[in-house]
């Protein structure tokens, strides 16, 4: 599994939660708030991403959402989740 796979899972969940956002707007340097995601949307995206990675047997369990509070952008989110994934 690669970091790119984690990024693809994040992008897929963003598309589900924020269908009005064009795919090309979802870059590694953008924050979910910049895409129009409110706190509930961000929680949904994080939870759904972790659940998919758990279902793929890549992640042992949900990470407390507070761990993501200081994540500045989608790329950093992918880094954090990838670091917690099984290789």
N, C-alpha and C positions, 0 to 999 in steps of 0.2 A: 504494500500500500504506500502511496506517495502523498506528499503534501498537496499536490495538484488534485488528487482524488477528494481530499477533505474540502478543498476550495470548490470543487464541482458540486459537492453535497450542499455546501453553504449557498451557492448560487441557485441551486434547484429549490431550496427552501425559501429563499428570497423571492423567487418567481412565483411560488405558491401563495405566499403571504402578501406580496406586493405586486400583483399581476400588471399594474399600470406602469411599472418601471421597465424601461427598455433594457434588454440584456447588456448592451454596450455601456450602460451607465453604471453597471456593477463591476467596478474595478477594485483592485486591492487597496488603493489609497483612499477610498471613500468610506465614510462612517455610515452606519445604517440610518442615523438621524437625517443625514443629507439626502437619503433616498425617500424620506418622508415616513420612516418607521417610527411610530410612537413606542412607548415603553411596553405595551402589550404585544405589539408586532415584534419587537426585538426579543422579548421573552419567547414568543412562539417560534421564531426563527432559530434561536439557540436550542430550545428544547427539542424541536423537530430534527435539527441537525444531529444532536447527540443521540436521539432515539434511533435515527437511521444508522449511525455508526455503531451503536450497540447491536442493532438487528443484523448488521454485517459481521458481527463478532470482532469489531475493530476497537471498541471502547468497553471498558469494564463496567462502567456505570455513569450515571449523571454526575456532572461536576456542579457544585453549588454555583448558582448564578452570580453571586457576589464576586467570584473569581474573574468575571468578565467585565466588571465595572470600569476598569481603567484601560480596556482595550481601545486603542485609538482608531482602528480601521479594520476593514474586512481581511486584509492581509495578516494583520496581527492576530485576528481571531482564528484564522487558519493555522497560524504558527502555534498558538496556544492549544488548540484541539489536536493538532498533529503530534505535539509533544506528549499528549496524554493517551495517544493511540498505541495499540500493539503493533509491532513491526512484523 
